[in-house]
Structure formats: C-alpha cells, structure tokens
Amino acid sequence: MASIEELAGTLQGLAGPGIKRKELVAAVREKHPKASKKDIVRAAFYALTSAVDGDVERAQRLHDFALSERAPEDGEPPLPVTRRKKDRRRDAHRNHQKAH
C-alpha cells in the first residue's frame, strides 16, 4: 500500500483545473490500486499541510476535494448530533442532601 506521502505527491500532480473529485479518486487509484478512499482524502489534507510550492490554485483544488469527500454523499442525511440531557432533578437532590 502506498504511503500518505506518495498519495499526497500523486494528488498534487493530478489536481488540475476542472478535474472532478470522482475523476481525481479514479486517477489516484490507477497509480495506487490498493489505496482506499479514506487514505486518499487523508493524503489530500496532508498535501495541504505540506508544501504546495506556492501554488494557491492547486492548494484550493486539493482543499475543495478533501472537504467535499469528507462530507456525506449526495442524498445521505447528515448524522444527527445527540447530547444526553442532564437530569437536573438528580443534581438538585444531591445538593439538597449535602446541605443537610
């Protein structure tokens, strides 16, 4: 399997104007067939944090690709954020017991 650095280098070379995200994933998989989509997305973020040779447009394309691939697929509902509600009655009962 290719390392993150190798995948990042491939992404930097392939991320050209007008390339769609699915085309970019397919092109990377042609060169690195065992690379998972998750590894490719991680490599895109890695490529952003490593030197992009001052090419702002290339960095923007990699950034857009990485963010769009992290998002759920079209038609998939986003995962709900659930929080456990605090039971205020139990806290009030504890405070009442400590006071007496």
C-alpha positions as CSV (number, residue, x, y, z in Angstrom):
1,M,0.0,0.0,0.0
2,A,1.2,3.5,-0.8
3,S,2.2,5.8,2.0
4,I,0.4,9.1,2.7
5,E,3.4,11.0,1.3
6,E,3.2,9.1,-2.0
7,L,-0.5,9.6,-2.3
8,A,-0.1,13.3,-1.5
9,G,2.5,13.6,-4.2
10,T,0.2,11.9,-6.7
11,L,-2.7,14.2,-5.7
12,Q,-0.6,17.3,-6.1
13,G,0.4,16.2,-9.6
14,L,-3.1,15.3,-10.7
15,A,-5.1,18.1,-9.1
16,G,-5.6,20.3,-12.2
17,P,-8.2,22.8,-13.1
18,G,-11.6,21.3,-13.9
19,I,-10.9,17.8,-12.6
20,K,-13.9,16.4,-10.7
21,R,-13.5,14.7,-7.4
22,K,-14.5,11.2,-8.8
23,E,-12.1,11.6,-11.6
24,L,-9.3,12.5,-9.2
25,V,-10.0,9.5,-7.0
26,A,-10.1,7.2,-10.1
27,A,-6.8,8.7,-11.3
28,V,-5.1,8.2,-8.0
29,R,-6.4,4.6,-7.8
30,E,-4.9,3.9,-11.3
31,K,-1.5,4.7,-9.9
32,H,-2.2,3.2,-6.4
33,P,-4.8,0.5,-6.8
34,K,-4.8,-0.5,-3.1
35,A,-5.4,3.0,-1.8
36,S,-8.7,3.4,0.0
37,K,-10.9,6.5,-0.4
38,K,-10.2,7.3,3.2
39,D,-6.4,7.2,2.6
40,I,-6.8,9.4,-0.5
41,V,-8.7,12.0,1.5
42,R,-6.1,11.9,4.3
43,A,-3.4,12.4,1.7
44,A,-5.3,15.4,0.3
45,F,-5.2,17.0,3.7
46,Y,-1.6,16.0,4.2
47,A,-0.8,17.6,0.8
48,L,-2.4,20.8,2.0
49,T,-0.2,20.9,5.1
50,S,3.0,20.1,3.3
51,A,4.5,22.5,0.8
52,V,2.3,23.1,-2.3
53,D,5.1,25.1,-4.0
54,G,3.2,28.4,-3.5
55,D,0.5,27.3,-6.0
56,V,-2.6,28.8,-4.4
57,E,-4.9,27.4,-7.0
58,R,-3.6,23.9,-6.6
59,A,-3.9,24.2,-2.8
60,Q,-7.5,25.4,-3.2
61,R,-8.4,22.5,-5.5
62,L,-7.0,20.0,-3.0
63,H,-8.8,21.7,-0.2
64,D,-12.1,21.6,-2.0
65,F,-11.6,18.0,-2.9
66,A,-10.7,17.0,0.7
67,L,-13.7,18.8,2.2
68,S,-16.2,17.5,-0.4
69,E,-15.0,13.9,0.1
70,R,-15.3,14.2,3.9
71,A,-19.0,15.3,3.6
72,P,-21.7,12.6,3.2
73,E,-22.6,11.5,-0.3
74,D,-25.5,13.3,-2.1
75,G,-28.8,12.1,-0.8
76,E,-27.4,10.8,2.5
77,P,-28.8,12.5,5.6
78,P,-26.2,14.0,7.9
79,L,-25.6,12.2,11.1
80,P,-27.6,13.8,13.9
81,V,-25.8,15.3,16.9
82,T,-27.2,13.9,20.0
83,R,-26.5,15.1,23.5
84,R,-27.5,13.5,26.7
85,K,-29.7,15.8,28.7
86,K,-28.6,16.5,32.2
87,D,-31.0,15.3,34.9
88,R,-31.4,18.5,36.9
89,R,-33.7,16.7,39.5
90,R,-30.9,14.3,40.5
91,D,-28.5,17.3,40.9
92,A,-31.0,19.2,43.0
93,H,-31.5,16.1,45.2
94,R,-27.7,15.7,45.7
95,N,-27.3,19.4,46.6
96,H,-30.2,19.2,49.0
97,Q,-28.6,16.2,50.7
98,K,-25.2,17.9,51.0
99,A,-26.8,21.0,52.6
100,H,-28.5,18.9,55.4
